[in-house]
Amino acid sequence: MSHQHTYPTDQSLADACARNDQRAQRLLYDGYVEVLYHTAYRYCFRREQVEDILQITFTKAFAAIGRFDAGKASLKTWLRRICINTTMDVLKQEGKWETQWEEEMEIAVPPLPFEQLSVEEILRLIKELPREQRAIFNLYEIEGYTHDEIAILLGINVNSCRVYLSRAKKELRRAIRCNEGV
């Protein structure tokens, strides 16, 4: 990602932001607001809520940017992680997550036939999932988090996480079949 010639690296841009350089802060915001918007939107699909999440995300990012280390992650990765954590905090505030199921085990679900669908169709199907299933599907399948990481992030147990994912995949498979008129 180009930060123009003034900040040739993620680290130089972050360091300038840490010094409260307003031009650097504007560049960082303008450079990443769109990717973070799309990240948060996939979880809640409500513009006002996404805007709140972005405001909190950038507030947290600017408060912590002095600790950014380009040796560990890119600015994009670092900012997306803050955005996802913020999004999960907001979703958790919406209400209690069901976390106990009587011996419901994760069922091996075959891969979803997403290659037949456009990105818009996939997003539309994900949007229809219940909040918990949508969050865990996004975290696991799209962001690449492990079940252990998701369980910690959401404050639920690993088995609950697996059940939500299994349910999400079953629901998506059903929706895809309906979509195809099969």
Buried (B, 14 or more C-beta within 10 A) or exposed (E): EEBEEEBEEBBBBBBBBBEEBEEBBEBBBEBBBEEBBEBBBBBBBEEEBBEBBBEBBBEBBBEEBEEBEBEEBEBBEBBBBBBBBBBBEBBBEEEEBEBEEEEEEBEEBEEBEBEEBEEEBBBBBBEEBEBBBBBBBBBBBEBEBEBEBBBEBBEBEBBBBBBBBBBBBBBBBEBBEEBEEE
